[in-house]
Amino acid sequence: MAFFDEARKTYVAANAGTLYWVLQRPVLGGGFLNTKQNSLTLKDYGVQDGMRGPDYTYGWIQGRGLEALVGHAGFFERELPPLAEKLDAAGRRLYDVLAALQMSGGHAYFCYDRAMDAIYADGTNRTFAQEKPALIYSYSDAFVAKGLVAAASRYNLPALADHLAYFDRVIAAIESGHFQIDERRPLSLDSLADQADDFGPRMILLGAAGMLKRFGHTAHLAFADRFIAHVIDRHFDPATGLLRNVPGEDLCNVGHGIEFAGFAFDYLDDNADPALIEILERIVISSFDKGFVGPGIALTVSIANGQAQSPYCPWWSLPETIRAAALAHMRTGSAGSLRVWNAAHAAFFERYWRGTPPIAYQTMTRDGPVDFVPATPDLDPGYHTGLSLLAAIHAADCLQPTTRNSG
């Protein structure tokens, strides 16, 4: 009980701190979030920093940020109403610019230049105009669709039906083979043709299921059970408890496996199949035990020998583990999930969390923090860290309902 109470206080304070930090920073492009800061030096990125600088806007980050603003506003309207008001004001502003950007062409893209034209950069950071095939969707569509649906639902906006239809098209693209994973190359049928059957797209979209359910969009939830079954049937390795990135191949992105299980726990009802709950909890525990090499969780491990295949340990997989382990423990009460929750909590807040300012080092190795960008150079706008900790707060409240701290 003492751990649950202390964890809750820590998570509320961390999230509030991060959000105030985000809100006080100057916006980009009339409403886009600005988290363009180096997590090592604490210097803001400038024009001289090229793809990391303010001339480039990442659709991924803005979609994630909008979902995070909305989710945190719903929580803090009870805990800290003045913060919720600020989050809603920022959320409405971001919604306006992001919705206009997406609805102008029907899609969202990974990166935009200063003129807000979609581009991609090759390995040498040379930029090219992105192709815009109507039938191909991407992770940027996924993140932006989730953010737009969340905002339109909270603010009762008239375009909600359009955003839900957009979300449904992303789902259809995954199931029809028209979802492109790699956005650092042209969006094209040629790119799709040699794309591996990674479970990442289904995992990311499963992350919308809990949000859709909480807003009452049950007519758009049928995909979730299909996605869970697909990933377990095709990617789960019973011998190790890990998820293969690609069926028949050796690599396992343990962070993605943990994230998948956390999203599934967030969505599933109390009457979910106990056998499925057992598998999901095993994925969390096995993935953490295999991937936690210190100071955090390695990007990938070998299923054959369990060895880490990368020296890099990004920040995001630790809060995702906190979410997944907390939700697992809320369901099962097992010692294994509580052990993982405790370990991930300690690793994140003792090694990654800077506190002042309220941000995390993006990536570490055994030698300490390193300047390695996991996906986008912009720092997390309350998505991986904040929304994960929100779910753990919910779990802590359920595990100690009579001693819940109200603030």
Helices and strands as residue ranges (DSSP letters): H 2-23, G 47-52, E 57-58, H 59-79, H 81-103, E 111-112, E 118-121, E 127-129, E 137-138, H 139-154, H 160-176, E 179-180, H 189-193, H 200-206, H 209-214, G 218-220, H 222-235, E 236-237, E 242-243, E 251-252, H 254-267, H 274-291, E 301-302, E 313-314, H 317-332, H 335-347, I 348-352, E 363-365, E 368-369, I 383-387, H 388-399, G 401-403
